[in-house]
Amino acid sequence: GIARADADAFIDDCRRRFGTALRGLMCVPPDGADPAPHFAWLAARAAAHGLSVLSMGMSADFETAIAHGATWVRVGTAIFGARAAGPRA
């Protein structure tokens, strides 16, 4: 991930390096945090940089993500159910 303070410079660098291949931004808010301010911030960054794709929101918060302009949401748990936790690397 990229710290908020570094996001604009990172996006600009990616644009210089990859041109139009950079189409959008993605975020996963911190677990247990209100996702709305994170989604609003990401949407503002995308708008400021002319990016049209916003990948944000999961099964528990996809409605909030859509309200903030998400174009992609991840809803696997809502469709397939919860997975058993496995070992972390």
Backbone as ProteinMPNN parsed JSONL, in Angstrom:
{"seq_chain_A": "GIARADADAFIDDCRRRFGTALRGLMCVPPDGADPAPHFAWLAARAAAHGLSVLSMGMSADFETAIAHGATWVRVGTAIFGARAAGPRA", "coords_chain_A": {"N_chain_A": [[0.809, -1.19, 0.0], [0.218, 2.335, -0.214], [1.118, 5.219, 1.537], [-1.109, 7.84, 2.466], [-0.01, 10.431, 2.252], [1.882, 10.066, 0.306], [0.526, 9.381, -1.953], [-0.343, 11.019, -4.208], [2.098, 11.676, -5.518], [2.963, 9.093, -6.087], [0.944, 8.191, -7.843], [1.314, 10.039, -9.937], [3.92, 9.277, -10.707], [3.437, 6.633, -11.565], [1.767, 7.195, -13.721], [3.582, 8.526, -15.425], [5.337, 6.429, -15.923], [3.714, 4.293, -16.883], [1.69, 5.306, -18.396], [-1.456, 5.342, -19.98], [-2.133, 2.882, -19.008], [-2.567, 2.856, -16.315], [-5.513, 2.91, -14.76], [-7.128, 3.195, -12.555], [-7.803, 3.19, -8.966], [-7.356, 1.399, -5.857], [-8.615, 0.389, -2.681], [-8.534, -0.986, 0.622], [-10.076, -0.511, 3.489], [-8.864, -0.062, 6.904], [-9.335, -2.832, 9.086], [-12.262, -2.926, 10.964], [-12.583, -0.202, 10.97], [-14.524, 2.724, 10.114], [-15.547, 2.627, 6.849], [-16.332, 4.681, 5.118], [-14.97, 7.336, 5.169], [-12.51, 6.58, 4.083], [-13.186, 5.581, 1.567], [-14.286, 7.906, 0.444], [-12.034, 9.569, 0.396], [-10.368, 8.138, -1.383], [-11.916, 8.24, -3.723], [-11.83, 10.982, -4.216], [-9.098, 11.306, -4.776], [-8.897, 9.771, -7.109], [-10.575, 11.237, -8.828], [-9.172, 13.664, -8.921], [-7.003, 12.911, -10.398], [-8.032, 12.082, -12.769], [-8.871, 9.418, -13.043], [-10.837, 6.593, -13.736], [-11.622, 4.163, -12.611], [-12.571, 2.629, -9.647], [-11.757, 0.5, -7.25], [-13.109, -0.72, -4.571], [-14.528, -1.712, -1.505], [-16.114, -4.445, 0.067], [-17.822, -7.502, 0.902], [-19.049, -6.753, 3.361], [-19.212, -3.982, 3.251], [-19.947, -3.02, 0.768], [-22.145, -1.513, -0.133], [-21.737, 1.039, 0.926], [-19.366, 1.614, -0.38], [-20.23, 1.689, -3.08], [-21.919, 3.888, -2.913], [-19.993, 5.817, -2.709], [-18.876, 5.84, -5.183], [-17.694, 3.48, -6.187], [-16.542, 1.308, -8.728], [-15.836, -1.266, -8.976], [-16.424, -3.981, -6.857], [-15.731, -6.274, -4.204], [-17.193, -9.155, -3.458], [-17.097, -11.787, -2.54], [-17.472, -13.284, -0.104], [-20.163, -12.765, 0.439], [-21.346, -14.146, -1.598], [-20.198, -16.775, -1.655], [-19.868, -17.493, 0.989], [-18.244, -17.483, 4.232], [-14.726, -18.097, 4.539], [-12.619, -20.599, 5.981], [-10.155, -19.652, 8.268], [-6.777, -19.657, 7.355], [-3.287, -20.591, 7.66], [-1.033, -17.847, 8.008], [1.361, -16.304, 5.951]], "CA_chain_A": [[0.0, 0.0, 0.0], [0.867, 3.643, -0.27], [0.639, 6.174, 2.537], [-1.873, 8.948, 1.861], [0.871, 11.561, 1.947], [2.677, 9.717, -0.873], [-0.344, 8.892, -3.026], [-0.335, 11.835, -5.426], [3.386, 11.493, -6.187], [2.982, 7.726, -6.608], [0.068, 8.16, -9.012], [2.016, 10.77, -10.998], [5.025, 8.435, -11.17], [2.856, 5.533, -12.337], [1.304, 7.763, -14.988], [4.763, 8.747, -16.274], [5.936, 5.142, -16.291], [2.818, 3.348, -17.53], [0.727, 6.009, -19.242], [-2.885, 5.06, -19.825], [-2.367, 1.578, -18.381], [-3.12, 3.13, -14.989], [-6.898, 3.305, -14.988], [-7.88, 3.432, -11.335], [-7.214, 3.006, -7.643], [-8.0, 0.392, -5.019], [-8.307, 0.461, -1.252], [-9.204, -1.822, 1.616], [-9.942, 0.241, 4.744], [-8.43, -0.851, 8.064], [-10.365, -3.677, 9.692], [-12.958, -2.33, 12.093], [-12.733, 1.247, 10.785], [-15.603, 3.194, 9.255], [-14.957, 2.691, 5.516], [-16.785, 5.842, 4.346], [-13.948, 8.351, 4.909], [-11.464, 6.008, 3.225], [-13.74, 5.545, 0.215], [-14.407, 9.287, -0.025], [-10.689, 10.044, 0.097], [-9.891, 7.494, -2.606], [-12.683, 8.794, -4.842], [-11.302, 12.322, -4.48], [-7.797, 11.142, -5.436], [-9.15, 9.311, -8.48], [-11.116, 12.37, -9.585], [-8.1, 14.641, -9.107], [-6.051, 12.391, -11.383], [-8.739, 11.659, -13.969], [-8.943, 7.961, -13.094], [-12.261, 6.236, -13.747], [-11.898, 2.89, -11.946], [-12.419, 2.621, -8.189], [-11.955, -0.823, -6.674], [-13.215, -0.56, -3.119], [-15.723, -2.331, -0.956], [-16.188, -5.895, 0.161], [-19.174, -7.952, 1.248], [-19.604, -6.05, 4.519], [-19.322, -2.53, 3.077], [-20.058, -2.683, -0.652], [-23.144, -0.466, -0.367], [-21.053, 2.3, 1.211], [-18.412, 1.812, -1.472], [-20.986, 2.102, -4.267], [-22.371, 5.259, -2.664], [-18.837, 6.691, -2.892], [-18.424, 5.78, -6.57], [-16.986, 2.254, -6.564], [-16.891, 0.668, -10.002], [-15.556, -2.674, -8.714], [-16.532, -4.385, -5.455], [-15.366, -7.664, -3.968], [-18.288, -9.677, -2.634], [-16.974, -13.241, -2.487], [-18.077, -13.844, 1.106], [-21.621, -12.678, 0.302], [-21.773, -15.159, -2.574], [-19.71, -18.118, -1.351], [-19.776, -17.725, 2.421], [-16.947, -17.22, 4.87], [-13.701, -19.137, 4.424], [-11.884, -20.921, 7.205], [-8.865, -18.972, 8.331], [-5.633, -20.526, 7.152], [-2.033, -20.021, 8.184], [-0.538, -16.649, 7.329], [2.792, -16.37, 5.616]], "C_chain_A": [[0.853, 1.254, 0.0], [0.266, 4.534, 0.811], [-0.087, 7.316, 1.835], [-0.977, 10.097, 1.432], [1.69, 11.321, 0.675], [1.828, 9.392, -2.102], [-0.259, 9.711, -4.307], [0.966, 11.658, -6.206], [3.479, 10.096, -6.8], [2.129, 7.613, -7.872], [0.736, 8.87, -10.188], [3.156, 9.934, -11.574], [4.51, 7.271, -12.018], [2.359, 6.022, -13.691], [2.471, 7.99, -15.943], [5.322, 7.43, -16.791], [5.028, 4.281, -17.152], [1.744, 3.986, -18.397], [-0.708, 5.624, -18.94], [-3.178, 3.679, -19.247], [-2.903, 1.737, -16.963], [-4.52, 3.685, -15.179], [-7.645, 3.633, -13.712], [-7.087, 3.152, -10.079], [-8.009, 1.976, -6.863], [-7.662, 0.67, -3.562], [-9.102, -0.588, -0.494], [-9.006, -1.086, 2.933], [-9.445, -0.656, 5.882], [-9.604, -1.617, 8.67], [-10.958, -2.982, 10.908], [-13.167, -0.831, 11.983], [-13.97, 1.547, 9.941], [-15.024, 3.345, 7.851], [-15.266, 3.983, 4.764], [-15.697, 6.898, 4.134], [-12.82, 7.851, 4.007], [-11.942, 5.977, 1.765], [-13.862, 6.951, -0.367], [-13.042, 9.843, -0.416], [-10.178, 9.453, -1.208], [-10.619, 8.034, -3.837], [-12.18, 10.187, -5.215], [-9.947, 12.244, -5.183], [-7.993, 10.71, -6.884], [-9.653, 10.454, -9.344], [-10.027, 13.395, -9.885], [-7.118, 14.216, -10.19], [-6.734, 11.879, -12.655], [-8.809, 10.155, -14.148], [-10.393, 7.513, -12.915], [-12.604, 4.957, -12.986], [-11.603, 3.018, -10.456], [-12.758, 1.231, -7.673], [-11.936, -0.669, -5.164], [-14.534, -1.162, -2.679], [-15.653, -3.838, -1.025], [-17.59, -6.246, 0.644], [-19.809, -7.135, 2.362], [-19.845, -4.563, 4.278], [-19.53, -2.086, 1.624], [-21.079, -1.584, -0.925], [-22.545, 0.919, -0.116], [-20.075, 2.619, 0.09], [-19.122, 2.297, -2.739], [-21.474, 3.537, -4.111], [-21.241, 6.269, -2.852], [-18.203, 6.536, -4.272], [-17.681, 4.531, -6.991], [-17.486, 1.733, -7.904], [-16.614, -0.825, -9.94], [-15.725, -2.912, -7.212], [-16.199, -5.867, -5.356], [-16.381, -8.251, -2.987], [-18.265, -11.201, -2.547], [-17.644, -13.871, -1.279], [-19.596, -13.827, 1.014], [-22.145, -13.756, -0.643], [-21.434, -16.567, -2.112], [-19.665, -18.458, 0.122], [-18.367, -17.479, 2.933], [-16.003, -18.403, 4.663], [-13.095, -19.402, 5.795], [-10.547, -20.194, 7.151], [-7.743, -19.989, 8.176], [-4.39, -19.894, 7.74], [-1.61, -18.805, 7.364], [0.953, -16.779, 7.102], [3.551, -15.267, 6.296]], "O_chain_A": [[2.067, 1.204, 0.196], [-0.953, 4.591, 0.975], [0.287, 7.708, 0.729], [-1.171, 10.672, 0.361], [2.139, 12.274, 0.039], [2.372, 9.154, -3.181], [-0.116, 9.141, -5.389], [0.938, 11.505, -7.427], [4.009, 9.93, -7.899], [2.551, 7.006, -8.856], [0.726, 8.36, -11.309], [3.34, 9.887, -12.79], [5.08, 6.96, -13.064], [2.517, 5.331, -14.698], [2.37, 7.686, -17.131], [5.729, 7.325, -17.948], [5.506, 3.604, -18.062], [0.976, 3.287, -19.057], [-1.122, 5.585, -17.782], [-4.338, 3.336, -19.02], [-3.609, 0.862, -16.461], [-4.698, 4.79, -15.693], [-8.69, 4.282, -13.761], [-5.881, 2.91, -10.114], [-9.174, 1.709, -7.16], [-6.564, 1.127, -3.244], [-10.18, -1.013, -0.909], [-7.889, -1.036, 3.448], [-9.593, -1.877, 5.82], [-10.721, -1.106, 8.751], [-10.228, -2.507, 11.778], [-13.858, -0.243, 12.815], [-14.404, 0.713, 9.147], [-14.089, 4.123, 7.667], [-14.523, 4.346, 3.852], [-15.51, 7.33, 2.996], [-12.243, 8.63, 3.248], [-11.188, 6.308, 0.85], [-13.572, 7.161, -1.545], [-12.91, 10.511, -1.441], [-9.623, 10.166, -2.044], [-9.999, 8.26, -4.876], [-12.112, 10.53, -6.395], [-9.676, 13.032, -6.089], [-7.33, 11.225, -7.784], [-9.201, 10.62, -10.478], [-9.97, 13.934, -10.99], [-6.479, 15.056, -10.823], [-6.075, 11.304, -13.522], [-8.806, 9.663, -15.277], [-11.092, 8.01, -12.033], [-13.782, 4.697, -12.741], [-10.525, 3.458, -10.057], [-13.924, 0.836, -7.663], [-10.878, -0.506, -4.556], [-15.528, -1.119, -3.404], [-15.209, -4.427, -2.01], [-18.444, -5.369, 0.776], [-21.006, -6.854, 2.305], [-20.603, -3.939, 5.02], [-19.316, -0.921, 1.289], [-20.9, -0.798, -1.855], [-22.816, 1.861, -0.861], [-19.971, 3.768, -0.339], [-18.648, 3.225, -3.396], [-21.445, 4.314, -5.066], [-21.495, 7.443, -3.121], [-17.108, 7.047, -4.508], [-17.083, 4.519, -8.067], [-18.686, 1.718, -8.177], [-17.114, -1.577, -10.776], [-15.229, -2.136, -6.396], [-16.368, -6.617, -6.317], [-16.41, -7.872, -1.816], [-19.321, -11.832, -2.487], [-18.32, -14.891, -1.414], [-20.252, -14.768, 1.459], [-23.275, -14.221, -0.49], [-22.281, -17.459, -2.168], [-19.442, -19.617, 0.474], [-17.428, -17.293, 2.16], [-16.43, -19.556, 4.618], [-13.068, -18.523, 6.656], [-9.898, -20.136, 6.106], [-7.765, -21.052, 8.796], [-4.441, -18.779, 8.26], [-1.821, -18.764, 6.152], [1.695, -17.29, 7.941], [4.766, -15.162, 6.134]]}, "name": "protein", "num_of_chains": 1, "seq": "GIARADADAFIDDCRRRFGTALRGLMCVPPDGADPAPHFAWLAARAAAHGLSVLSMGMSADFETAIAHGATWVRVGTAIFGARAAGPRA"}
